[in-house]
Amino acid sequence: MAADIGETEGFEGEPDDGLGPIDALIAERDQWKDRALRAVAEAENTRKRAEAQNNDARAYAIQKFARDLLGVADNLERALQAAPQNADAGEAGLVTGLELTQKSLLQAFEANNLRRVAPEPGETFDPHLHQAMMEQPSDTVQGGQVIQTLQAGYALFGRTVRPAMVVVAAKGSGAAAGTAAYAKAEASDGGNFDGTA
């Protein structure tokens, strides 16, 4: 028996409603639309990445120059530390000149977002900004905190140019640890903490 002219069998015996080519075109359109959206998103991501890299390059372009100037800042600080405290008129003028030069250099650093990092005793050790040169017990600060800054560090826009060189309190340090050690020594020999009678 012949099939009616209006009804044709399509794929796997299903009746063909004549919309197969339209469905294929819709699927192909959706595929091209998805590709276009992905291409636009990739182009936008590339633009943002390039803009961020350019901003970083501008912001950190002075990093090498700043690192070279840190030696000058260190030498000025050493010169001021070695300068006589009660100098005569000639030497006092030289010391004042060194102080003004150092102040001007530090202002130039600040104007270019080069920040001095010199932690005070008791500040928590930050491995991103500090470099531990040694560790020693302390009665005044807790373990893991800075005891002393040996050399100031610098950070440019939050990125470390040179870490601050510090002495860090050993684990178990602190006022409570010092008091406990003193009490233990006094109880063991009945004398003073330093071993004298």
GUTI-368857 format. One record per residue: residue number from 0; residue in one letter; y, z, x of N, C-alpha, C in turn. Coordinates in steps of 0.05 Angstrom, whole numbers. Last residue first. Layout:
! residues N
+-----+------+--------+--------+--------+--------+--------+--------+--------+--------+--------+
|  nr | rest |    nc2 |    nc3 |    nc1 |   cac2 |   cac3 |   cac1 |    cc2 |    cc3 |    cc1 |
+-----+------+--------+--------+--------+--------+--------+--------+--------+--------+--------+
| NUM |    a |      Y |      Z |      X |      Y |      Z |      X |      Y |      Z |      X |
...
+-----+------+--------+--------+--------+--------+--------+--------+--------+--------+--------+
! end
This chain:
! residues 197
+-----+------+--------+--------+--------+--------+--------+--------+--------+--------+--------+
|  nr | rest |    nc2 |    nc3 |    nc1 |   cac2 |   cac3 |   cac1 |    cc2 |    cc3 |    cc1 |
+-----+------+--------+--------+--------+--------+--------+--------+--------+--------+--------+
| 196 |    a |    684 |   1878 |   1497 |    680 |   1903 |   1484 |    706 |   1916 |   1477 |
| 195 |    t |    679 |   1807 |   1482 |    690 |   1830 |   1497 |    687 |   1855 |   1482 |
| 194 |    g |    663 |   1766 |   1449 |    643 |   1778 |   1466 |    653 |   1801 |   1483 |
| 193 |    d |    697 |   1747 |   1412 |    696 |   1732 |   1437 |    677 |   1745 |   1457 |
| 192 |    f |    692 |   1784 |   1371 |    681 |   1757 |   1367 |    678 |   1742 |   1393 |
| 191 |    n |    676 |   1849 |   1397 |    694 |   1829 |   1387 |    680 |   1803 |   1385 |
| 190 |    g |    614 |   1884 |   1381 |    639 |   1880 |   1396 |    657 |   1860 |   1382 |
| 189 |    g |    566 |   1888 |   1357 |    584 |   1910 |   1352 |    611 |   1906 |   1366 |
| 188 |    d |    529 |   1848 |   1358 |    533 |   1863 |   1383 |    554 |   1886 |   1379 |
| 187 |    s |    523 |   1832 |   1303 |    501 |   1830 |   1322 |    505 |   1847 |   1347 |
| 186 |    a |    570 |   1838 |   1275 |    547 |   1854 |   1266 |    525 |   1854 |   1288 |
| 185 |    e |    603 |   1802 |   1300 |    610 |   1830 |   1301 |    586 |   1848 |   1293 |
| 184 |    a |    578 |   1754 |   1288 |    580 |   1762 |   1316 |    586 |   1792 |   1318 |
| 183 |    k |    584 |   1753 |   1232 |    557 |   1753 |   1244 |    558 |   1763 |   1273 |
| 182 |    a |    640 |   1752 |   1227 |    625 |   1774 |   1216 |    597 |   1776 |   1228 |
| 181 |    y |    650 |   1702 |   1251 |    662 |   1726 |   1262 |    646 |   1751 |   1253 |
| 180 |    a |    624 |   1667 |   1217 |    615 |   1669 |   1244 |    626 |   1694 |   1258 |
| 179 |    a |    654 |   1676 |   1170 |    625 |   1682 |   1170 |    615 |   1685 |   1199 |
| 178 |    t |    704 |   1657 |   1186 |    701 |   1685 |   1178 |    672 |   1693 |   1179 |
| 177 |    g |    691 |   1603 |   1194 |    701 |   1619 |   1216 |    698 |   1649 |   1211 |
| 176 |    a |    677 |   1587 |   1143 |    657 |   1586 |   1164 |    665 |   1603 |   1187 |
| 175 |    a |    726 |   1594 |   1117 |    703 |   1610 |   1108 |    681 |   1610 |   1129 |
| 174 |    a |    757 |   1556 |   1143 |    764 |   1584 |   1145 |    741 |   1602 |   1137 |
| 173 |    g |    716 |   1506 |   1175 |    734 |   1516 |   1155 |    738 |   1546 |   1158 |
| 172 |    s |    654 |   1468 |   1184 |    679 |   1480 |   1193 |    695 |   1490 |   1169 |
| 171 |    g |    610 |   1441 |   1167 |    608 |   1470 |   1168 |    633 |   1483 |   1178 |
| 170 |    k |    620 |   1386 |   1211 |    607 |   1396 |   1186 |    604 |   1426 |   1188 |
| 169 |    a |    681 |   1385 |   1248 |    652 |   1383 |   1245 |    643 |   1394 |   1219 |
| 168 |    a |    742 |   1351 |   1239 |    727 |   1376 |   1238 |    698 |   1371 |   1233 |
| 167 |    v |    764 |   1299 |   1283 |    754 |   1307 |   1256 |    739 |   1334 |   1259 |
| 166 |    v |    819 |   1268 |   1310 |    798 |   1287 |   1316 |    790 |   1298 |   1288 |
| 165 |    v |    835 |   1197 |   1309 |    837 |   1225 |   1300 |    814 |   1241 |   1311 |
| 164 |    m |    874 |   1141 |   1309 |    854 |   1155 |   1324 |    857 |   1184 |   1319 |
| 163 |    a |    882 |   1096 |   1256 |    893 |   1120 |   1269 |    870 |   1133 |   1284 |
| 162 |    p |    869 |   1026 |   1266 |    863 |   1052 |   1254 |    876 |   1074 |   1270 |
| 161 |    r |    911 |    972 |   1256 |    899 |    989 |   1277 |    894 |   1016 |   1264 |
| 160 |    v |    912 |    946 |   1207 |    918 |    931 |   1231 |    906 |    945 |   1255 |
| 159 |    t |    882 |    949 |   1145 |    886 |    963 |   1171 |    890 |    943 |   1193 |
| 158 |    r |    919 |    932 |   1088 |    897 |    923 |   1107 |    903 |    936 |   1134 |
| 157 |    g |    964 |    947 |   1061 |    939 |    961 |   1056 |    916 |    953 |   1073 |
| 156 |    f |   1003 |    915 |   1085 |    996 |    911 |   1057 |    969 |    924 |   1050 |
| 155 |    l |    979 |    938 |   1143 |    996 |    917 |   1133 |    987 |    910 |   1105 |
| 154 |    a |    979 |    999 |   1178 |    966 |    983 |   1157 |    987 |    963 |   1147 |
| 153 |    y |    965 |   1035 |   1238 |    984 |   1020 |   1222 |    968 |   1003 |   1202 |
| 152 |    g |    961 |   1100 |   1270 |    951 |   1074 |   1264 |    971 |   1060 |   1246 |
| 151 |    a |    975 |   1144 |   1325 |    981 |   1134 |   1298 |    969 |   1106 |   1295 |
| 150 |    q |    931 |   1183 |   1361 |    948 |   1159 |   1361 |    951 |   1149 |   1333 |
| 149 |    l |    910 |   1233 |   1347 |    915 |   1227 |   1375 |    934 |   1203 |   1378 |
| 148 |    t |    918 |   1282 |   1300 |    921 |   1253 |   1304 |    928 |   1248 |   1333 |
| 147 |    q |    871 |   1333 |   1282 |    894 |   1324 |   1298 |    894 |   1294 |   1300 |
| 146 |    i |    834 |   1342 |   1241 |    846 |   1365 |   1256 |    872 |   1357 |   1270 |
| 145 |    v |    815 |   1317 |   1179 |    829 |   1312 |   1204 |    840 |   1338 |   1216 |
| 144 |    q |    751 |   1336 |   1151 |    780 |   1332 |   1149 |    792 |   1329 |   1178 |
| 143 |    g |    698 |   1347 |   1157 |    705 |   1321 |   1147 |    735 |   1316 |   1143 |
| 142 |    g |    703 |   1417 |   1141 |    689 |   1395 |   1154 |    696 |   1368 |   1141 |
| 141 |    q |    770 |   1444 |   1135 |    742 |   1440 |   1126 |    729 |   1417 |   1141 |
| 140 |    v |    810 |   1478 |   1184 |    806 |   1457 |   1164 |    776 |   1454 |   1158 |
| 139 |    t |    808 |   1524 |   1218 |    831 |   1520 |   1200 |    827 |   1499 |   1179 |
| 138 |    d |    767 |   1527 |   1253 |    770 |   1550 |   1234 |    792 |   1545 |   1214 |
| 137 |    s |    724 |   1475 |   1272 |    751 |   1484 |   1267 |    750 |   1508 |   1248 |
| 136 |    p |    686 |   1435 |   1319 |    688 |   1456 |   1299 |    717 |   1465 |   1296 |
| 135 |    q |    697 |   1363 |   1326 |    695 |   1390 |   1337 |    698 |   1411 |   1315 |
| 134 |    e |    691 |   1298 |   1346 |    686 |   1317 |   1324 |    683 |   1344 |   1337 |
| 133 |    m |    731 |   1241 |   1363 |    713 |   1263 |   1369 |    711 |   1281 |   1345 |
| 132 |    m |    753 |   1198 |   1339 |    749 |   1196 |   1368 |    731 |   1219 |   1377 |
| 131 |    a |    748 |   1162 |   1282 |    742 |   1188 |   1293 |    737 |   1185 |   1323 |
| 130 |    q |    799 |   1126 |   1255 |    777 |   1123 |   1273 |    772 |   1150 |   1286 |
| 129 |    h |    823 |   1110 |   1189 |    821 |   1127 |   1212 |    797 |   1120 |   1229 |
| 128 |    l |    819 |   1076 |   1146 |    845 |   1078 |   1159 |    844 |   1094 |   1185 |
| 127 |    h |    767 |   1077 |   1129 |    782 |   1051 |   1127 |    808 |   1052 |   1143 |
| 126 |    p |    750 |   1129 |   1132 |    740 |   1110 |   1152 |    753 |   1083 |   1151 |
| 125 |    d |    788 |   1183 |   1127 |    784 |   1158 |   1112 |    775 |   1137 |   1132 |
| 124 |    f |    786 |   1253 |   1121 |    780 |   1230 |   1139 |    774 |   1205 |   1121 |
| 123 |    t |    837 |   1288 |   1087 |    809 |   1278 |   1088 |    807 |   1254 |   1105 |
| 122 |    e |    882 |   1331 |   1122 |    877 |   1308 |   1105 |    848 |   1299 |   1108 |
| 121 |    g |    884 |   1371 |   1160 |    875 |   1379 |   1133 |    871 |   1355 |   1115 |
| 120 |    p |    941 |   1347 |   1195 |    917 |   1364 |   1195 |    910 |   1373 |   1166 |
| 119 |    e |    960 |   1281 |   1172 |    967 |   1309 |   1179 |    941 |   1325 |   1180 |
| 118 |    p |    954 |   1214 |   1197 |    946 |   1236 |   1179 |    953 |   1264 |   1190 |
| 117 |    a |    991 |   1163 |   1201 |    988 |   1186 |   1219 |    980 |   1210 |   1202 |
| 116 |    v |   1006 |   1100 |   1196 |    985 |   1118 |   1186 |    981 |   1139 |   1207 |
| 115 |    r |   1061 |   1060 |   1177 |   1050 |   1078 |   1197 |   1030 |   1097 |   1184 |
| 114 |    r |   1059 |    995 |   1151 |   1062 |   1023 |   1146 |   1048 |   1039 |   1167 |
| 113 |    l |   1092 |    939 |   1142 |   1074 |    950 |   1163 |   1079 |    980 |   1162 |
| 112 |    n |   1129 |    912 |   1109 |   1105 |    925 |   1097 |   1084 |    933 |   1118 |
| 111 |    n |   1175 |    899 |   1134 |   1155 |    878 |   1133 |   1128 |    889 |   1123 |
| 110 |    a |   1203 |    946 |   1133 |   1215 |    923 |   1118 |   1194 |    901 |   1115 |
| 109 |    e |   1172 |    976 |   1169 |   1172 |    983 |   1140 |   1183 |    959 |   1123 |
| 108 |    f |   1186 |    951 |   1217 |   1159 |    952 |   1208 |   1157 |    957 |   1178 |
| 107 |    a |   1241 |    962 |   1218 |   1232 |    934 |   1217 |   1203 |    933 |   1208 |
| 106 |    q |   1237 |   1017 |   1224 |   1250 |   1006 |   1200 |   1242 |    977 |   1196 |
| 105 |    l |   1215 |   1020 |   1274 |   1199 |   1030 |   1252 |   1211 |   1020 |   1225 |
| 104 |    l |   1258 |   1000 |   1304 |   1232 |    986 |   1304 |   1215 |    994 |   1280 |
| 103 |    s |   1297 |   1039 |   1295 |   1302 |   1011 |   1287 |   1276 |    995 |   1285 |
| 102 |    k |   1273 |   1083 |   1319 |   1280 |   1084 |   1290 |   1284 |   1055 |   1280 |
| 101 |    q |   1271 |   1066 |   1372 |   1246 |   1071 |   1358 |   1251 |   1071 |   1327 |
| 100 |    t |   1326 |   1062 |   1382 |   1309 |   1038 |   1385 |   1283 |   1042 |   1369 |
|  99 |    l |   1341 |   1115 |   1376 |   1352 |   1095 |   1358 |   1336 |   1069 |   1359 |
|  98 |    e |   1312 |   1138 |   1419 |   1307 |   1147 |   1391 |   1317 |   1126 |   1371 |
|  97 |    l |   1335 |   1112 |   1463 |   1307 |   1109 |   1457 |   1300 |   1116 |   1428 |
|  96 |    g |   1387 |   1133 |   1458 |   1383 |   1104 |   1456 |   1354 |   1098 |   1450 |
|  95 |    t |   1378 |   1187 |   1468 |   1388 |   1178 |   1442 |   1384 |   1149 |   1437 |
|  94 |    v |   1361 |   1183 |   1521 |   1342 |   1193 |   1501 |   1352 |   1185 |   1473 |
|  93 |    l |   1409 |   1165 |   1544 |   1384 |   1148 |   1546 |   1364 |   1157 |   1524 |
|  92 |    g |   1442 |   1208 |   1534 |   1449 |   1182 |   1523 |   1425 |   1163 |   1523 |
|  91 |    a |   1416 |   1247 |   1564 |   1418 |   1251 |   1535 |   1425 |   1224 |   1522 |
|  90 |    e |   1426 |   1231 |   1616 |   1399 |   1229 |   1605 |   1398 |   1231 |   1575 |
|  89 |    g |   1481 |   1241 |   1617 |   1471 |   1214 |   1623 |   1443 |   1211 |   1612 |
|  88 |    a |   1486 |   1297 |   1605 |   1499 |   1277 |   1589 |   1487 |   1249 |   1593 |
|  87 |    d |   1419 |   1327 |   1614 |   1448 |   1326 |   1618 |   1460 |   1302 |   1602 |
|  86 |    a |   1370 |   1353 |   1567 |   1380 |   1334 |   1588 |   1410 |   1336 |   1590 |
|  85 |    n |   1326 |   1386 |   1544 |   1354 |   1394 |   1549 |   1365 |   1378 |   1572 |
|  84 |    q |   1278 |   1355 |   1544 |   1289 |   1366 |   1519 |   1319 |   1374 |   1522 |
|  83 |    p |   1263 |   1293 |   1577 |   1271 |   1322 |   1578 |   1285 |   1331 |   1553 |
|  82 |    a |   1210 |   1251 |   1552 |   1239 |   1255 |   1557 |   1245 |   1285 |   1559 |
|  81 |    a |   1159 |   1244 |   1535 |   1163 |   1252 |   1563 |   1192 |   1258 |   1570 |
|  80 |    q |   1167 |   1228 |   1483 |   1152 |   1253 |   1487 |   1156 |   1263 |   1516 |
|  79 |    l |   1193 |   1179 |   1491 |   1207 |   1201 |   1478 |   1193 |   1228 |   1482 |
|  78 |    a |   1152 |   1150 |   1515 |   1176 |   1155 |   1530 |   1192 |   1178 |   1518 |
|  77 |    r |   1115 |   1148 |   1473 |   1108 |   1162 |   1497 |   1133 |   1169 |   1514 |
|  76 |    e |   1144 |   1116 |   1437 |   1137 |   1144 |   1429 |   1130 |   1160 |   1454 |
|  75 |    l |   1148 |   1069 |   1466 |   1173 |   1083 |   1459 |   1166 |   1112 |   1452 |
|  74 |    n |   1093 |   1056 |   1468 |   1108 |   1062 |   1493 |   1134 |   1076 |   1487 |
|  73 |    d |   1083 |   1046 |   1414 |   1069 |   1067 |   1428 |   1084 |   1075 |   1453 |
|  72 |    a |   1116 |   1001 |   1405 |   1121 |   1026 |   1390 |   1107 |   1050 |   1403 |
|  71 |    v |   1090 |    965 |   1439 |   1118 |    972 |   1444 |   1125 |    998 |   1429 |
|  70 |    g |   1041 |    961 |   1413 |   1042 |    971 |   1441 |   1070 |    980 |   1448 |
|  69 |    l |   1055 |    936 |   1366 |   1047 |    964 |   1365 |   1046 |    977 |   1393 |
|  68 |    l |   1065 |    883 |   1374 |   1088 |    901 |   1375 |   1080 |    930 |   1374 |
|  67 |    d |   1014 |    861 |   1366 |   1026 |    859 |   1392 |   1049 |    879 |   1395 |
|  66 |    r |   1009 |    870 |   1311 |    991 |    883 |   1329 |   1002 |    883 |   1358 |
|  65 |    a |   1049 |    834 |   1293 |   1052 |    863 |   1289 |   1034 |    879 |   1308 |
|  64 |    f |   1025 |    786 |   1306 |   1051 |    793 |   1318 |   1055 |    823 |   1316 |
|  63 |    k |    981 |    788 |   1273 |    977 |    787 |   1302 |   1003 |    795 |   1316 |
|  62 |    q |   1007 |    791 |   1221 |    988 |    812 |   1231 |    985 |    811 |   1261 |
|  61 |    i |   1039 |    755 |   1197 |   1052 |    771 |   1218 |   1033 |    792 |   1230 |
|  60 |    a |   1008 |    735 |   1157 |   1015 |    717 |   1180 |   1026 |    733 |   1203 |
|  59 |    y |    995 |    761 |   1111 |    983 |    771 |   1136 |    989 |    753 |   1160 |
|  58 |    a |   1023 |    734 |   1071 |   1026 |    763 |   1074 |   1016 |    773 |   1101 |
|  57 |    r |   1007 |    681 |   1078 |   1036 |    688 |   1081 |   1038 |    718 |   1086 |
|  56 |    a |    952 |    686 |   1068 |    962 |    675 |   1094 |    991 |    682 |   1098 |
|  55 |    d |    953 |    706 |   1016 |    942 |    723 |   1038 |    952 |    713 |   1065 |
|  54 |    n |    974 |    661 |    990 |    989 |    687 |    989 |    979 |    705 |   1011 |
|  53 |    n |    933 |    624 |   1001 |    960 |    619 |   1011 |    977 |    645 |   1011 |
|  52 |    q |    892 |    648 |    973 |    889 |    645 |   1002 |    917 |    640 |   1015 |
|  51 |    a |    912 |    645 |    921 |    907 |    671 |    932 |    905 |    669 |    963 |
|  50 |    e |    913 |    589 |    916 |    937 |    604 |    913 |    934 |    632 |    926 |
|  49 |    a |    858 |    577 |    919 |    876 |    566 |    939 |    903 |    582 |    939 |
|  48 |    r |    841 |    604 |    873 |    830 |    612 |    899 |    849 |    602 |    921 |
|  47 |    k |    867 |    574 |    833 |    873 |    603 |    836 |    864 |    613 |    864 |
|  46 |    r |    844 |    523 |    841 |    873 |    527 |    844 |    880 |    556 |    849 |
|  45 |    t |    791 |    535 |    830 |    798 |    525 |    856 |    828 |    529 |    861 |
|  44 |    n |    795 |    549 |    776 |    786 |    569 |    795 |    793 |    561 |    824 |
|  43 |    e |    812 |    500 |    755 |    829 |    523 |    753 |    821 |    545 |    773 |
|  42 |    a |    767 |    468 |    766 |    793 |    461 |    778 |    812 |    485 |    777 |
|  41 |    e |    729 |    495 |    734 |    726 |    494 |    763 |    752 |    487 |    777 |
|  40 |    a |    751 |    485 |    683 |    748 |    512 |    693 |    745 |    513 |    723 |
|  39 |    v |    746 |    429 |    682 |    772 |    441 |    680 |    771 |    470 |    690 |
|  38 |    a |    690 |    425 |    685 |    706 |    413 |    706 |    734 |    425 |    706 |
|  37 |    r |    674 |    450 |    637 |    666 |    462 |    663 |    683 |    451 |    686 |
|  36 |    l |    696 |    414 |    600 |    706 |    442 |    601 |    698 |    455 |    627 |
|  35 |    a |    665 |    369 |    613 |    695 |    368 |    616 |    706 |    396 |    618 |
|  34 |    r |    614 |    386 |    599 |    620 |    378 |    626 |    650 |    379 |    632 |
|  33 |    d |    621 |    394 |    543 |    614 |    417 |    560 |    620 |    410 |    590 |
|  32 |    k |    631 |    341 |    528 |    652 |    361 |    524 |    647 |    386 |    541 |
|  31 |    w |    583 |    318 |    540 |    607 |    309 |    555 |    629 |    329 |    552 |
|  30 |    q |    551 |    345 |    502 |    544 |    347 |    530 |    569 |    339 |    548 |
|  29 |    d |    574 |    329 |    454 |    574 |    357 |    462 |    569 |    361 |    492 |
|  28 |    r |    562 |    274 |    457 |    590 |    283 |    456 |    592 |    312 |    465 |
|  27 |    e |    506 |    276 |    453 |    518 |    265 |    478 |    547 |    274 |    480 |
|  26 |    a |    501 |    297 |    402 |    490 |    312 |    425 |    503 |    303 |    451 |
|  25 |    i |    524 |    255 |    373 |    536 |    282 |    372 |    526 |    299 |    396 |
|  24 |    l |    488 |    214 |    384 |    516 |    212 |    393 |    530 |    239 |    393 |
|  23 |    a |    443 |    234 |    360 |    442 |    229 |    389 |    471 |    227 |    399 |
|  22 |    d |    460 |    234 |    307 |    453 |    259 |    320 |    452 |    256 |    350 |
|  21 |    i |    465 |    179 |    300 |    489 |    196 |    298 |    484 |    223 |    311 |
|  20 |    p |    412 |    160 |    304 |    432 |    152 |    324 |    457 |    169 |    323 |
|  19 |    g |    390 |    189 |    258 |    381 |    193 |    285 |    401 |    184 |    306 |
|  18 |    l |    400 |    179 |    205 |    420 |    194 |    220 |    413 |    199 |    249 |
|  17 |    g |    361 |    157 |    173 |    381 |    139 |    183 |    403 |    153 |    200 |
|  16 |    d |    318 |    187 |    158 |    341 |    187 |    140 |    364 |    170 |    150 |
|  15 |    d |    251 |    177 |    160 |    276 |    171 |    175 |    299 |    169 |    155 |
|  14 |    p |    200 |    225 |    151 |    217 |    204 |    139 |    243 |    201 |    154 |
|  13 |    e |    153 |    232 |    203 |    174 |    244 |    186 |    191 |    221 |    174 |
|  12 |    g |    114 |    213 |    237 |    109 |    212 |    209 |    130 |    224 |    191 |
|  11 |    e |    135 |    214 |    288 |    114 |    232 |    280 |    110 |    234 |    250 |
|  10 |    f |    197 |    184 |    271 |    181 |    196 |    292 |    161 |    216 |    280 |
|   9 |    g |    196 |    155 |    207 |    208 |    158 |    234 |    188 |    169 |    253 |
|   8 |    e |    185 |    109 |    157 |    175 |    132 |    171 |    186 |    132 |    199 |
|   7 |    t |    231 |     94 |    106 |    216 |     86 |    130 |    207 |    111 |    144 |
|   6 |    e |    250 |     78 |     43 |    237 |     99 |     58 |    222 |     87 |     82 |
|   5 |    g |    268 |     32 |     20 |    288 |     53 |     25 |    276 |     76 |     42 |
|   4 |    i |    222 |      2 |     11 |    242 |     -8 |     30 |    262 |     14 |     37 |
|   3 |    d |    161 |     37 |      8 |    185 |     28 |     -5 |    205 |     19 |     17 |
|   2 |    a |    102 |     11 |     40 |    122 |     32 |     36 |    147 |     20 |     23 |
|   1 |    a |     43 |    -16 |     11 |     67 |    -19 |     27 |     87 |      3 |     20 |
|   0 |    m |    -23 |      0 |     17 |      0 |      0 |      0 |     25 |      0 |     17 |
+-----+------+--------+--------+--------+--------+--------+--------+--------+--------+--------+
! end
